[in-house]
Every structure is written in structure tokens, then in C-alpha cells.
Amino acid sequence: MIDGEPFLVTCPINLFTTVTVSDEFAGHIGLGWKAEAMLTKTLEYLECAAFDFGIALESELPVGKGMASSSADIAAVGKAAALALGADLTAEEIAALAAAIEPTDGVFYEGIVAMNPINGKILSRYALPEYKIAVFDFGGEVNTLDFNRQSNYNLTKLPSTFDLNMATASALANQSILNKPQLEGIIKLAKSMGALGVNVAHTGTVIGVIFAEDTEQAYIKRCTSMLTKTFNHIKFIAAVKLIGGGFCVNHD
């Protein structure tokens, strides 16, 4: 919270949602209700009565883990549908439409941002290295619409730069709201192996152990093995990289 206003700092990674719009197939394929809601809102916003295309969605992001899968789906559908109709939506327009469906992550914004998930407005922008991140899952799923939370990590103002000590502090502050068993021990062991810090899905089940961008993948693999052997209630699910958020558009 920042002076009573909720915020989150995005952590876009190199796992993607892909939406294909074409007149070579029909129907809606792979769209959940939130993505369908975004399609409807996009058509209404663009004052378009019909969408005479097939639309298909595929995602590399696991569902219910707090990895912004819904936000990625919603944003990708809005962007793709608008482009197919000869229009475009800015990240700010997508944020407003997405926030009307559910509290949104800001992965559709370029770079790394702090934003209000309720209204989609940017509060600050940050430049961070392309850290390598080992993602672990504590199991289960969290429904972000059902999960009513209040942050106990309060700031009087946003810092001009965001560092991994803040990410780790925020992860620990979230323990009283959505506990991740033995998180403190996991952080201690990870840091002893050279990790720079951790972040967590504040409304999800995953944790990211963050390494410098020049860390060898073989070393990260050894670290993940040690963590899962020591804490057998967590499961390693992906080795990813921090990247800038936003869209990649292909008109083929």
C-alpha cells in the first residue's frame, strides 16, 4: 500500500500468452470467461457490433498460481481483437478495460512498473537487469477474485529505484496474509547459494528465487535441486528470465 492505495510491481518473464485472430478458422478456441469478457468489452469500446474472425488463445503460463495468466490472456485478446478490426489499444486503454473485469497485473506495460491493480494506473517505472528466476510452486490454486486481501506492507512513497531487498521484504510481509510454509528457511538457503532475493505471487502459490543475469544455468539447476531436496513441499516448475513487459505483434 502507498498512502492507502494498493500497488504491485510487475515481474514480466519469458513465458507468454499467444492469441491468433484469423478468417481462416471460425469460433473461439481456448478463451476462458475472462478473455471472453475482454473481447466483449473491446468490441463495445471500439463501437464494433460484430467480430467476424476466429480467435484462438494458447498460454505457457500455469493457471491459478498467481503468475498473471488471466491478465496476460485478457491483454492479449484485447490487443489482438483491436488490431484485427483495424484499430489499436494502448497499454493504458487495455489497463482500464482489464481492471473492469478483475484486479489486473500490468504485464502489458513496457518495462517494469508499479501500478494500481484496481484501476490499472501506473505509479512508477523501473529499470531492472534481466535477472534469472527459478520458480517454485507450493501447490494448490488461488482464485484472485475470491481472495480478498489487504496488504500489511505500507510505504509513504514509492522509491525511485526498486531493489530485491524490497521484493524479499514484501514476500515476508505477505506471510500473514497468504502463508507459504517455511518461506524464511527457503530464503536463507537460497541466499546462502548466491541468490539475490526472492519474490512471491502475493495472490498465488509460487515463489521466485532470483539470480544475477550472468549466473550459469547449470549452477541454478544445482541450486533448485538443493532447495527441493531440503524443502520437499515445494516443486520446481520453471527457469525463466525477467524481461520487459508489453506485446509482440505478428501480422502474418
N, C-alpha and C positions, 0 to 999 in steps of 0.2 A: 504494500500500500504506500502511496505517496500523497500525504496530506488528505487521507481518506479516499483517494482514487486508486482503484486496482490497476496493476500493471503486470506485464510479463516481458521477459527478454527472450526474443526468438533464438532458436538453435537450429537453423536450416541445415540439413545434411544431404548427402548424395544418395538418397532414396527418393523415388519420385512417383507421383500420380500422373498418368497419361490419359488424356481424353482425345478421342478421334471423332471428328464430325465429317460425314460424307453423304453424298447422294447415291453411293454405290451399294449401300445396305440400308435397311429400314429398322425402326424400332429403337428402344432404349435398352442398352446392354450394360449390366454391371452397375447401374446407378442405384444407390440407396435412397431412402426418403429425403435425406438432407440435400443430396445432389439434385434430386428431382425438384425440391423446393427452390434451389438456386436457379435451375433452368426456368421455372415459372416466374421467379422474381426478375430474372434477366429479361425475359420477354416483355414483362409488364414495364420494366424500367425503360426499355427501348421502344415501347409502344408498338410491339410487333404481335399480331394476332395469331400467327401460326409459325411453327418450326418444321419445315418440310425436309428434314435431314434425318439420317440415322445418327445416333450418338452412342459411343461405347467408352466405358471407363475401366481402366486397369490400374492397380496400385501395388507398389512394392512395400507399402507401409502396413504394419500389423494394426488391426482394429482393437480398440478398447484398451490400449496400452499407454495412452497419453502422448503419442508421438505425432499429434496433429493430423491424423489420417483424414478426419472429417473436414478440417479446414482446407487441406490440400485438395480433396475431392471437390468441395464447394467452389473454391477459387478456380480450379482448372475447368470446371463445367461453365462457369460464368464467362471466363476468358474465351474459351473455345466457341461457345454459342454466339457470343457477340461478334467474333471475327467471322464466323460463318455467315452472319447476317450483314456483313459489310460495315460493321461498327467496331468499336473497341471500348474496353473499360479500363480506367486507370486503377492502380492499386487502391487508391482512396475510395473509388466507387465500389470496387469489389469488397473492401473492408466494411462499408456501410451496409451493403446487401447481405454479406455473410453474418454480420453481427445481429441482423434482424432474425436470423434463423437460430443461432446459438452463440454463446460467447466464443470468440474466434481467436485462433493463433494468427500471427502476422507473417507466416512463411511466404506469402505472396509479395511482400515488400522487398525491394532490393536491399542487399546488405544484411546487417544485424540491427534490429530495432527494439526499443522498449515501447510498448503500446498498451492502450486500454482495451482489454478483450471484450468489454461490454459494448463499446461504440466503435472500435476499430481505429481510433485516432492515435497517431504516432506522438510519443512524448520525447523520444530522444533517438539518435542514431549512433552506432558504434562501429569501429573498425577492429576486427579480431583476426588473428592468424588462422590459417586453415588447420586447426587442431585435429588430431586423430582421436576418435572416440570409440571406446569399447562399450557396447550397450548390453546391459544385463536386465533380465526380467525376474521380478519377484513372484509372478504368477497371478492368475485371475484377470478380471477386467474391471474397468471403472467407466460408468456411464456419466459423461460430463454434464448432461442435462439434469440427472438425478442427484449429482454430487454437489450439495450446497456447502460452499466453504467460505471462510473468512481468513485472510492471511494474518499471521501474527508477526510478520517481518515488515516493520514500518520504517520509512525514511521520511525526512523532512524535505529533501530534494534529491533529484537523481544525480548521480555522479557524472562528471564529464567523460570519464572513461570507465569501462566495465571490466573487472578482472575476475579471475577464477576463485579468489578468496570470497568474493561476494556470492558467486554461484554456490560454493560449498556452504557458506553461512545460510543461504536461502534454503538449501536442501535440508539442513539440520533444523531450521526454524519450522519447516513444514512437517516435521515428525509428529507434532502434537495434533496435526490435522489429518494427515494420511500417513500412518506409520509404515516404515519399511524396516522390517526386523533386522537388527544388528548392523544398521547403516553406519554407525560410528566406527565399528570394528572394520567394516569394509573400507571406509575412507582411510583409516590408519594404515591398513595393509597396502592399499593402493598407493598411498603417498610414499610408503617405505620402498616401493618398487619404482619410484620415479614419476608417478602420476602427478599432474599439476593441480588437480582438483576434481570435483565431481559436480554434476548437475542431476536433477531428478525431474521426472514428469510430475508436476505438482497436482495434477488430477489424473494420474495414471500409475502404472505399476513398474516403470522402468527407471534405471539409473544409468548415467553415462560417466564412465571413467575416462578422464581427459588427459591426453599425452601431447607432448610437443610435436609440431608438424614434421620434424625430421626423425622421429622415432621409427626404428625399423619394425616392419610388420611382424617379423619373427619374434622380436622381443615382446611386442604387445600380445602375441599368441601365448608366449610363456607366462606372461602376467595373468591373462584371462584364465589359463589353466590353473594357476595357483589360487586365484580367487574362487573359482568354482569348486575346487577341491577343499578349500578351507571353509567356505560357506556354501554347503550343498543345497541350500534352499533357493539359490539364485541360478538362473540359466543364462549362459551367453547366447545372444541372438544375432549380433551383427558387429562387424568392424566398419566404421563409417568415417567420414571426413566432414568437418564443418565447412560449409560453403556459403556464398551469398544467396539470399532468398530471391524470389522472383519467378519469371516464366521463361521457358524456351519454346519458341513458336516455329513450327514447320508447316509450310504451305503446300507440300507435295500432295 
